[in-house]
């Protein structure tokens, strides 16, 4: 025993040394491979869909525009950039939401601080940007003005955004790997979108008379005879080891307002569809990889879209069909102006089709630019942060001592008119027009009492409201501005909506500061990301402000708002160039919950009389059905606010995958075909009586759907006397054939469905789980660090 033990011990020591040596070489090799890659990048995507019933949507300020289901789920898409040489990092998150409110931003930072124990991410190096969809649930802002239409703060809306954004960052953080980044750009016109109708391929200026107020020389210099910035800037992210595309992030200016306030299903609108379509093309259809799961992530971020509409066909009177493209824009009926009759028209036959077309045109342009992108992004990361009180900011507009000051925030009467994308319907108000009913003006002034100082500071704005006269927490005054440099790309995150000319002037000023000391070269890209880092209305040029269309009426800090914000951003660019962070200011103190309204929760759900949750009310037709057909099923469900089903689904479509295609009775398994993330599905909710719910699930069969037997499944949660429990239901089977000329799979007189033993009501249909979950979830324990 002794000699063997001695020999084994000696051999064991030699083996340990050998293993350690090999491991050392492997580690050195791995580290060298990591350092050699110009970037480390991670991408992540997570569901941030809020309450899908009876919550006002944010954007149109219409308290009748309430959620009643889901067309497409909302997502947060995160991109983490790491400089391997300095280990500096920057995270950018594009979110399907109206704006990145201060409440959302602070909530995300608190959650990430807890998850990462204070490391990696802070307000300094994490930009959160909204896509500006107007079809997401409201109630996620702490400021009262943005809670009026939603009847208060909606905690579920806020929590869904905070949780989804935080999860996306967590997933991106654990996805970081060696990568190459290429930058490209191109015009979204028929140079990137073949046969796209011109001049307005995917965007149109909705306030052309305001744009014309800018000096002619300036207009010609930047835009020639056009009044739209049609450029798309794009990052192409590729895995350095495999050469496989990881993701793409682009910026293009267009309002996601293809969907009007007549539509009540949650949607990311044209930008949400664009991201979905690009990801589907790269990841495969839902039956290959469910939407919102990666691995390829596409961000379609917002540009300077303050005056840019997706309604490319122009604006026309609903009552006469004539153009209402004028300085007011209104239509006349019985001698009275009516803003509600002047509506923008998109390229499609209805709003859903228009949304898809504008989204597809962005996708087509993005793919073209993506394929052409061969210019390396460069190296280096830097970032700066600044908090500023915009209600009393002094700026030298000429550089030789001509000092002017911003104003206390006010809203003009033209704000109350809305836009041609979404007129207010309060016909007493019109853009660039004195209200036709002085009573409303009188009432607003009695409530908010604007002073003569306010009137002089805001002139020529016709002040309708001075919100902070009611309470100082009604409207923000301290705003956050962020700027990041990733190689030769500079992103300025601004808490407002810059118009086309305002954005161009500001970008040029930022670039000049950074080019002069050589931090970036002349070909560097500067992006101004609207509705990021907070929200406080619009930003027009001084000349556009004089015209007082909607954008000018909602430029809250007065005529010098643009000059002030440009000055702030130029100073931040100087800090970037000097490699320093000047005093960043103090983040705003948000109103506490006692100062906010709270939306009431669901009290009770009732099943149908004599029935139970999940019972089918109107079943699907068994078919056969072909691509292009819409199948529909209605069931007795429960209120969607009981459980948001984030990272899951209320409605799913399943296909029976037989073991033997020629013998359907030989067994098989159910395969997910579609869920409520998909464009082809619609989940509708409707209150029936006092406390019962009807849910309807539609599926328009896509062209690439494989033939076979399908079923529709519903999942939800019911409130039974304060106890929330899961419920479900399934519709009957229906057959899909791949083409109308396809021969029946079985004789029409003798259709045999899958046997009862595998019918949906008698078997669970689990939703595919996420590959990783946030802290506490099992799957992340082995995630790559």
N, C-alpha and C positions, 0 to 999 in steps of 0.2 A: 504494500500500500504506500509506503513512504517514498520510494523512488518514483513511482508514478505521479504521486502528488507533487513531488519536487519538480519533476519535468513539466507537469501541467502548469504549475505556478510560474516557472520561467517562461514557458511558451505563452502563458496568459499575459505576462508583462510585455513581452515583445509584440504580441498581437495588439494590446492596448496602445502602445506607442505607434504602431503602424496605422491603426485606425485613426488616432488623433492627428497624425501627420497628414493622412489622406483628407480628413475633415478640414484641416487647416488649409490645405491646397484648394479644396472645394470652396471654402468660405472666401478665400482670397480671390478665386476665379469669379465667384458669384458677385462679390463686391465690385470687382473690376468691371464686370459686365454692367452692373447697375450704374456705376459712375460714368461709363462710356456713353450711356444713353443720354441724349440732350435733355430729356425731361422724364419725370415720373408723373403719371397721370392716373387718376381713378375716376370712374363714372358710376352714378347710382340713380335709381328712379324709385319713387314711392308714391302711393296713392294719398291724395290730400282732399278727397271729395267730402264735402260737408253735408249737412242735413238735406235730404232730397224731397222734403214735403213741407209746405206751408211756411217757408222762410223766404222773405223778399230777396231777390237777386240784386247784386251790387253793380251799379254802373249807370242805369237809366233813372235812378231815383224815383221809381214808380212803385208805390206800395201795393199795386195790383199785380206786379210782376213777381209772382211767387213760384218757388220750386214745386213741381208736381211730377217728379221722376228724373230719370237720367237718360240722356242720349249718349254722351261719352263721359267717362270719368275724368277727373282732374288729377294732374300729376305734378310732382316736384322733381326736377331733373338737376342733379348736382354734378359738378365738375371740379375735381381737386387737382391743382397744379403744384408740383414740387420741383424746385431747382436742386438737382442732386449734389451740386458742388457746395452750395451755401446752406442747403436744407431749408431755405425759406419756402413758405407755402402760401397758397391763395385758393380760396374756394368761391365758386360762383354757382348760384342756384337760380334757375329759371322756373317760375311757378305759374301754373294755370290759375290765376286769380286776378282780380281787378287791380290791386296794387299791393306792394309789400309795405303794409302798415307798420308803424312804430311798435304797436302792440305785438304783432307777429314777430318782428325782428327781435325784440327784447325777450319774448317767450322762447324763441329758438336758441338764443344765446344762453339763457338759463339752463335749458335742457342739455345742450351740448357741453356746457361747463360741468354739469353733474356727470354726464356720461364719460367724458374724457378727463375728468378730475382737473379741470382748469387748464389743460394743455391743448395745443394745436389751433383752436379756432376761437376768435373773438370778433367784435364788431370791426376791428382794424383790418382783418384779412378774410372776412366773409361777406360777400355781397349777395343780397337776396333781392331778386327782381321779379315783378309781376309781369305776366303776359298782357294784361289789361282786358281779359275776357269780361264781358258784361253778363255772363250766364253762370256765375258761381254764387253761392249763398253769401248774403251780407252779414253784418254784425261782428266783423273781425277787427274793427277799429275802436280805439278807446275814446275817440273824440265824438262829441254828441252830434255834430252836424252830419256825420256819416252814419249815425244811428237812427235818424229821424224816420227814414223810409222803412227800416227794418223793425221799427217799434222797440228799439233797444239793442243791447249787446246780446249776441247769440254765442254762448260759450262753446257750443258744438262746432260752429264755424271756425272759431279761433283755434280750438284744440286740434281740429282736423288739419289745419294748415301748419300749426307748430309741429305736430307729430309727424306729418308727412315730410316736411322739409328736413326735420332732424334725422329721420330715418334715411332719407336720400343722401344726406351728408355722411352718415355713418356707413352706409353701403359703399359710397365712393371712397371714403377713407380706407376701407378694408379691401378696396379693389386696386389701390395704387400699384403701378408696375412700370417698368421702363417703357418709354413711349417716344414717338416722334410726332411733332406737331407742325402742320403746314398751314399757311394762311393764303386765302384767295378772296377775290371779290369779283362782282359782276353786276350788271344791270338786270333787274327783273323785267325783261321785255322780250321781244322775239329773238334776241341774241342768245338768251338762255332758255327761253320757253318757245319752242318752235310753233309758228303760226298763232302766236298770242295776239289778240286784238290790240291795236295800238291807237292812240298813245297810252291809254290807261289799261295796261295789262292786268295788274293786280292792285292798283292803288290810284286814288284821285284826290285832288285837293278840294276839300269841302267848303273852304272859305276863300275862294279865288279873289274876291274883291278886297279882302284884307291883305292878301299877299301882294296885290298891286300897289298897296300903300308904301311898300318898301322902295327905296331909291332905284330908279331904272338901271343905273350903272351897276349897282350891287346885284340886282336880279340877273342881269346879263352875265356878270362875272361868274356867278356860281351855278346858274341854271339855264343860261341861254334863253330860249323862248318857253321853257317849261316852268312849272310851279310845284314840282314834286321831286323829292330825292328818291330815285328808284334803285339806289345802290344796295346790294347785300354784301356784307362782310362776313367771312366764314372761316372757322377753324376746322381742320381735318385732323383727327387724332388716331394714330395707328400704333398698335402694339409693336414695340421695337424688336421683340424676339420672333414673333410669328408673322409679322407683316399684315395681320388682320385688323380691319377697321374696328376701333373701340367706340367711337362716337363722333359727333359733329355739333358745333355750336355756331349759330349765326345770328346776325342782327339785321332786321329789315323793318322799315317804318310803314305800318298800316294798322288801323284800328281793328281789333277783333269784334266788329259790330255788324257782321253779316246777318246775325240773328237779331231780330228786334224783340221788343218787350211783349209782343203777342205770343211768343213761344216760351214754354214753361219747363222745359227739360234742361237739366244741367249740361253744360257743354264748354269745352275749351275754345269753341268757335273756330275761325279759320286757322289760327296758329296752333291750337290744340290738335286739329285734324292734320295739319302739316307734319307735326312731330310724330303723331300716330302712324301716318302713312309711310314716312321715311323709315321708322323703326320696323314696321311690318315688312317692308321690302328687304331690309337687311337681316331681320331675325326670322322671317317666315310668317305664315298666317297663324291664326290663333290655335289651330289644331296641331301646329308644330311647336309654337311658343306663345303662350297667352300674352296679350298686350300688357304693357306696364311691368314687364319682368326683365327687360334687357335681353341679352347682354349689351347690344348696341343701343346707345342712348343719343337721341337727337334733340337739341334745344333750339327752339325758334324764338329768340328773344326780341324784345321791342326796341325800335329805334325812335327817332324824333317824329312821332306820329300825331302830334297835337292837332294838326289840321288835315290829317290824311284819312280818307275813308276807303273801305273796300267796295263801296257801291259805285262800280266803275262805269255804269251806263248813264250816270248823272242824276239830277233831281227833277221830279215832275209832280204836278198837281194831281192828287188823287181824284178830284172831281172833274177836271177838264182834260187831263192828259198832257197839258202844256208844260213847258219848262218853267221852273220857278227859281232858276239860277240867277239871282239878283242880289243886291246889297242887303236885303232884309231877311232872308228868303221866306216868303209866305205866299199863300194862295188866297184868293178873295172869294167870298161867298156872301151874297146879299149885301155887298158893299162893305163887308167886314173882313179884316185880315185874320187868317187862321194858320198858325204854324203847324197844326196837326195834319194838314192836308198836303204839305210839302215834304215829300219823302224821297230818300235816296233809293236807287234801284241797282241791285246787283246783277251779275251776268246770268244767273239761273232763272228757272221758271218759278221757283219758290226760294224761301230763305235757306232751307237745308241744302238745296242744290247749289245756291250761290256760295254758301259757306264752304262746301266741298270744292267748288271750282277755284275759289281764291286760295284755299289751302293747297290744292294740287299744283297751282301755278307757283306757289312758293316752294313746294317740294321739288318740282321740276327744275327750277332755277338753282336750288340748293344742291341737287345731285349733279347738275352740270358744273357748277363751281367746285364742288367736292372732287369731281373727277379731274378737273383741270389744276387743282391746287398742288403745286410742286415747290413753292417758296418756303424754306424753313422759317419758323417763327422767330428764330433768334433765341437769345438766352437772357436770364435774369428776371427776378421778381422784386417788385417794390409796391408799396401801398401807403396811402395816407387817408386820414379821417378828419372831418371837421364838423362841429356842431355850431350853428349860427342862428341868432335871433333875427328873423327876416322882417319883423315888424318895425325895426329901428336900425337899419343898416345904412351907413353912409358910404357913398362911392363917388370917386372922381371920374366923371364920364369923358373928360377930354385929356386927362393926364397933366393939365396945367392949372389945377385948382378949382375946377368947376364941380363943386360938391353938391350932390343931391341925396335925398334920403328916401328909403322905402316907407310904406305906410302900415298902419294897423289893418289887419285883413278885413276886406269887405267883398260882397258879391254884388254885381251890377244887375240891372233889370234884364239885360240880354241873356244872362245866365239862366233866368227863369223860363226862357223860351226853348231851351234845349237846342239840339242840332238837327240837321236833316237826316242823320243816322238814327236819331231818337228824339223827335220833338216832344215837348213836355205835355202838349194838349191843353195847356193853360193859355188860351188864345188871346188873352188880354196882353200877353207879352210877345215880342218879336225881337229878333236879332237886329241891333243897330236901329231901334225904333223906340220912341217914347211909349210907355204903356197906354193902351187905349182905355183902360179903366183905372182912374186915379185912386180908387178906394183901396186896391191892393197895395199900391205904393204907400198910401197914407197909413195903412195898418202895419206894414213892415217897419215904417219909420217910427211909429208909436212904440213898437216892441223893442227896437234896437237903438233908436236915438242917435244916428250919426251926427257928429258935430260939424261945425263949419270948417274946422281943421281937417277932418276926414274928407269933406267934400273938396277942399282945395288940393289936398294931397293926391286924391284919387282922380281928379278931373282928367278927361271929360266923362269919366264913368258916372252913370246915373245910379247912385247907390240904392240898392234894395234892402240889403241886410248888412249890419255889422255884428257878426255872430258872437264875438267875445264880449259884447255889451251885456248879453244874457248871463254868461259865465265865462271865465277865462279859459275854461277847458273845453269850450264848444269847438274851437278850431285851433290847429297847431300854430305856434309862432316860432318855436325852436325846431330846426330841421337838421337832419344829418345828411352830409354829402360824403361820398366815397370815391376814391380813384385808385385803380390798380394798373400796374404795368406788368404784362407777361410777355417778355421778349419785345417784339416790335408792335405789340398791340396795347393800346391804352383804353381802358373802359372807365368812363365817368358815370357813376350811378347818381341820378338826380331825382329828388322827391317831387316830381311834377311832370307836366306834359309840355315840353318844348315844341313850338311850331317848327315847320321846315326851315324857314330863314333864321329863326332864333337859334336853332340847333347848329346850323351850318356856321354861323358867325362864331359861336362859342367853341366849336370844335377847332376851327382855324386858329383861334387865340390860344387854346391849349397846346396845339401842335407846335406853334411858333416858339413857345417857351421851352419845349422839350427838345426841339431840333437844334436850337442855338448852342447849347453846351455839349451837344453830341450824344445825349442819352439815347436818342433814337435818330434814325436817318430820315431823309425827306420822304421816303416811301412808306413810312410808318402809318399805321391805321389808328385813328382816334374814333371811338364809338361813344355816343351819348345814349345811355340807356334810360329811357323814360320810366316813370312809375316804379323806381327802385329806391331803396333806402328811405322810404316814407312816402307821404303824399300830401300835397297842399295846393292842388289846382293846376292852372295852366301858366305858361310862360310865353308871352308874345314879344316881338320887338316893340320898341317905342312907337314906331310908325303904325304897326298893326293895332296897337292898343288904342290909338286915336279913333279907329273905325268902330270899335266896340261891337263886334259880332260876339258870338258865344265865348270864343276863346279869350277875347279881351275882357268880357264881363266876369270871367272866372280867373283872371290874373289877379289874385287876391291882394298882393302887396303893393299894387299901384303901378304906374307907368315905368318905373325904374327897376322893376323886378328882374328883368332880363340882364340889365347892366350889373345889378348886385350879384346875381348868381354867376355870371361870367367872371366877375372880379374874384369871387370866392374860389372858383375852379382854377383860375389862373394862379392864384396864390398856392393852391394845392399842387399844381403842376410845378411850380417853382420849388416846393418842398421835395417833390419827386426828383427833380433835376439836381438838387443839392444833397440828396440822400438824408434828409432830416424830416422830423415831424414837429412842426410848430405846435403851440398850445392848441389842442383839439377842441377845447370848449367842454361843456358839460351836457350830457345827454338829457333829453327832456324828461321831466317827471310826469308820468302818465296819470290821468285821473284814476282814483281808486274805485273799487266796485260800488262803494256807497254813493258815488257821484254818477253812476251809470244805471240805465234801465236794464232789466234782465227779462228776456223773453220767457214766457211760461213754457213748462214742459208738458209732454203728453201725459194725460191722467189715466186713461183706460182704453183698452182695445176690446171689442166684442166680435165674436164670430157671427156668422149669419144665423138667423133663427132656425133651429132644427138642424144645424150643420156644424162644421168645425173649420178651423183655420186650415188653409191649403186646399179646400174643396174647389173643384173647377166649376165656374159659372157658365162660361162659354168655351167649349173645347175647340181645339184646332181641327181644321179639315184634314182627313187622312190623306188626301191627295189622289193621285200623284201631283207634285209641285216641281217647277223648273226654276232655274236661275232667273232672278228678276221678280219672282212672285214674293208676296209678303204673307207669312203665316202669323197667326195671332191667337193668343190664348188669354182668357181672363179668369182669375182665381180670387178667392176670398183671402186677403192677407192682413197685414197689420201696418201700423204707422212706421214709416222708414226712420223717424227720429228716435225710435227706441234703441236702434243699433245702426251705425252708419255703414256697416259691412265694408269698412276700408280694407284694402288689399284682398278683397273678396268680391262678391257680386250678389245682387238681388235676383237677377235673371240670367239663366245660362241655357245654352242649347247644346245637346249632346247627340253624338252619332254612334249608333251601334256598330262596333268593329268586329265582324264575325271572324271566327277562327278559320272558317272555310267559306269563301265568298260564294261558292256555288250551293252551299247548304246553310241557310240562315238558322236552322235549328241545331246546328252542331256546337253552339256555344260561342263565346267571345267576350268582349268587354266594352264598356262605354268610354268614349273619347270626347273630350271637350271640343266643341266646334265653334262656339262664340259665347261671349259674356257681355255684361253691360258696359264694358270698356270699348266695345267695337262700334264702328260707325253704322254697321248694318242692323244693330239691335236698338230697341227703344224700350225703356222700362217706364210705364205710366202708373201713377198713383192717383186715386180719387177717393175722397171721403164719401161714405154712403151712410146717410142718416146722421146720428150723433157720434157714434164711436166705432163704426165698422169701416173697413177699407177694402176697396177693390183694386187689384193690381192687374195690369195688362202688359204682356210681353210680346213685342213684335220682333220678327226677324225677317229681313229682306234677304233672300237667298243670294249670296254673291256668285259671280260667274265661275269662280274656281272651286266652289263647294263640291266635294265628291258625292256621287250618288249613294243612296242607302236609306236606312231607316233612322229617324231622328225623334227626339222628344224635347220639350221645353220644361225647365225646372225652375221653381221659385224658392228662394230662401229668405227668411226674415226673422224678426223677433217681435213677440207680443208682450204688452204690458197687462198683466193679469193681477189687478189689485196691488200694484207696486212691485210685483215680481216679474222680471224680464226673462223670458224663456224663448228658445229657438223654435221656429215653426217652418214647415216646408210643404210644398205641393208639387205635383207633376201633372202635366197634360198628357193627352193621348199620343200615340205614335203617328207619325206621318212620313210619307215616302218622298224623297227627292231624287229626281232623275237629272242627269247632267245636261241633257239637251232635249228639245221637244221631239226630235226625230228618233230619240233613243227608244229601243224596244222595251216593253215592260219587263221588269226582272222576273215577274211571274204572271200568269194569265190574269187579266183584270177581274174575271169572275171568281178567282180563287187566290186572293192575296193572303199570304200567311205571314203575320208579324212575328217578331221574335217571341219565343215561348213565355208563358206567364212567369216562369221562374226567374227570368231576368228582366221583367217589366219594371219600369222606373218606380212606381209606387211601393214596390216591395224590396227595393235595394237602395242603399245610400249612394249619393253621387258627390263625393268629396271634391271640393275646389282645390286645384293644384296649389300647394303651399309655396310661399316665397322661398327662394334658395337660402336666404339668410334673414335673420331678424335682429332687432336692436338688442341692447343689453338685457340679459335674462332669458333670451331665446337660446335653445340648444344649438342651433345650426351655426351660430356665429363663433362658438368656442374654438373651432378649428380654422377660423377664417384667417386669410393671409394678412399679416401685419405690415 
